[in-house]
Amino acid sequence: MNNQFDFWLGEWELTWADHGRGHNSVTRILGDKIIREKFTSLHDDHTAPFQGMSVSVYNEAANQWKQTWVDNQGNYLDFVGGVQDGDMILSRQTMVEGKPAQQRMVWTNIQPDSLDWYWQLSEDAGQTWQTLWHIHYQRQKKERD
């Protein structure tokens, strides 16, 4: 089960609405037990990029993935989840404007060299989801020797 995130491993070129772009490097570390992500947004205007990283581990006792995200804006987020109907979905409980809400990340349309990632919010206990950020991943092409 700890290989369910293998689709995400590699070097990725990222694009999103309004000509957003970035890079994500996803590797296995610590005896191949941990998935480490290093995210960087790229800006043409030389402003400071948004940077973050996550570590993910498969918790066999709980039969689920756990992920911790931190970034250069001081955010700390923790998620749990796993594969559902072919998509990887990790979610968390939070508060939005003083009311309970859920946030989730969905990795979907998973192909060998591409996938889509969605950051979503539900304010009605998961009945409906609003997409706040959609990132398209394209595997970075390797240089030929």
C-alpha positions as CSV (number, residue, x, y, z in Angstrom):
1,M,0.0,0.0,0.0
2,N,2.9,2.4,0.6
3,N,3.4,2.5,-3.2
4,Q,0.1,4.3,-3.9
5,F,1.8,7.6,-4.3
6,D,4.4,6.3,-6.8
7,F,2.6,8.0,-9.6
8,W,3.6,11.4,-8.1
9,L,7.3,10.7,-7.9
10,G,9.5,12.7,-10.3
11,E,10.1,16.2,-11.6
12,W,7.1,18.1,-12.7
13,E,6.3,21.3,-14.6
14,L,3.1,22.9,-13.3
15,T,0.6,25.2,-14.9
16,W,-2.6,26.8,-13.5
17,A,-5.1,29.6,-14.4
18,D,-3.9,33.1,-15.2
19,H,-0.6,31.8,-16.7
20,G,0.6,30.5,-13.3
21,R,3.5,28.1,-13.5
22,G,5.8,26.3,-11.1
23,H,7.9,23.2,-10.4
24,N,7.4,20.3,-8.1
25,S,10.1,17.7,-7.2
26,V,8.7,14.6,-5.5
27,T,11.1,12.0,-4.2
28,R,11.3,9.1,-1.7
29,I,13.6,9.6,1.3
30,L,14.4,7.9,4.6
31,G,14.7,4.3,3.4
32,D,12.0,4.9,0.8
33,K,9.3,5.2,3.6
34,I,8.6,8.9,3.2
35,I,7.5,10.9,0.1
36,R,9.0,14.4,0.1
37,E,7.6,17.2,-2.1
38,K,9.3,20.5,-2.8
39,F,7.0,23.0,-4.5
40,T,8.0,26.3,-6.0
41,S,5.9,28.8,-8.0
42,L,7.7,30.6,-10.8
43,H,7.2,34.3,-11.5
44,D,8.3,36.3,-14.5
45,D,8.1,39.6,-12.5
46,H,11.0,38.6,-10.1
47,T,8.7,38.6,-7.1
48,A,9.4,36.1,-4.4
49,P,8.1,32.7,-5.3
50,F,5.6,30.8,-3.2
51,Q,7.5,27.8,-1.8
52,G,6.4,24.8,0.2
53,M,7.1,21.3,1.1
54,S,5.3,18.2,2.3
55,V,6.2,14.9,3.8
56,S,3.8,12.0,3.3
57,V,3.8,8.6,5.0
58,Y,1.6,5.5,4.8
59,N,0.4,4.6,8.3
60,E,-0.2,0.9,8.1
61,A,-1.9,0.7,11.5
62,A,-4.5,3.3,10.4
63,N,-4.5,2.0,6.8
64,Q,-4.2,5.6,5.5
65,W,-1.8,8.2,4.2
66,K,-0.8,11.1,6.4
67,Q,0.7,14.3,5.0
68,T,2.1,17.4,6.5
69,W,2.5,20.6,4.5
70,V,4.6,23.7,5.4
71,D,5.4,26.8,3.3
72,N,7.1,30.2,3.2
73,Q,3.9,32.0,4.3
74,G,4.0,30.2,7.7
75,N,1.2,27.7,6.9
76,Y,1.1,24.3,8.5
77,L,-1.5,21.9,7.3
78,D,-2.1,18.2,8.0
79,F,-4.1,15.7,5.9
80,V,-5.2,12.1,6.0
81,G,-6.7,9.9,3.3
82,G,-5.9,7.5,0.5
83,V,-7.1,6.2,-2.9
84,Q,-10.8,6.5,-3.7
85,D,-12.1,5.3,-7.1
86,G,-8.7,5.7,-8.7
87,D,-8.0,9.2,-7.3
88,M,-5.7,10.0,-4.4
89,I,-7.7,12.2,-1.9
90,L,-6.3,13.7,1.3
91,S,-8.4,15.9,3.5
92,R,-8.5,17.8,6.7
93,Q,-11.0,19.5,9.1
94,T,-10.6,23.3,9.5
95,M,-12.5,26.5,10.4
96,V,-13.5,29.1,7.8
97,E,-14.9,32.4,9.2
98,G,-15.6,30.6,12.5
99,K,-17.5,27.7,10.9
100,P,-16.4,24.1,10.5
101,A,-15.2,23.2,7.0
102,Q,-13.2,20.6,5.1
103,Q,-10.3,21.1,2.8
104,R,-9.0,18.4,0.5
105,M,-6.5,17.7,-2.2
106,V,-7.4,15.5,-5.1
107,W,-4.9,13.9,-7.5
108,T,-6.9,12.8,-10.6
109,N,-6.7,12.1,-14.3
110,I,-3.5,10.2,-13.4
111,Q,-1.4,9.2,-16.5
112,P,2.3,8.2,-16.7
113,D,3.4,11.7,-17.7
114,S,0.5,14.0,-16.4
115,L,-2.1,14.5,-13.8
116,D,-4.4,17.1,-12.3
117,W,-4.4,18.3,-8.7
118,Y,-7.3,20.1,-7.1
119,W,-7.4,22.1,-3.8
120,Q,-11.0,22.1,-2.7
121,L,-13.2,23.4,0.1
122,S,-16.5,22.1,1.5
123,E,-18.6,24.2,3.9
124,D,-21.4,21.6,4.1
125,A,-19.7,18.5,5.6
126,G,-18.4,17.2,2.2
127,Q,-21.8,17.4,0.4
128,T,-20.4,19.8,-2.2
129,W,-16.9,20.9,-3.1
130,Q,-15.6,24.2,-4.4
131,T,-12.4,24.1,-6.4
132,L,-10.1,26.9,-5.2
133,W,-7.0,25.9,-7.2
134,H,-6.4,23.5,-10.1
135,I,-2.9,22.6,-11.1
136,H,-2.0,20.6,-14.2
137,Y,1.2,18.5,-13.8
138,Q,3.3,17.6,-16.8
139,R,6.3,15.3,-16.2
140,Q,9.5,17.2,-16.9
141,K,11.2,15.9,-20.0
142,K,14.6,14.3,-19.4
143,E,17.6,15.5,-21.2
144,R,18.8,12.9,-23.7
145,D,22.4,11.8,-23.3
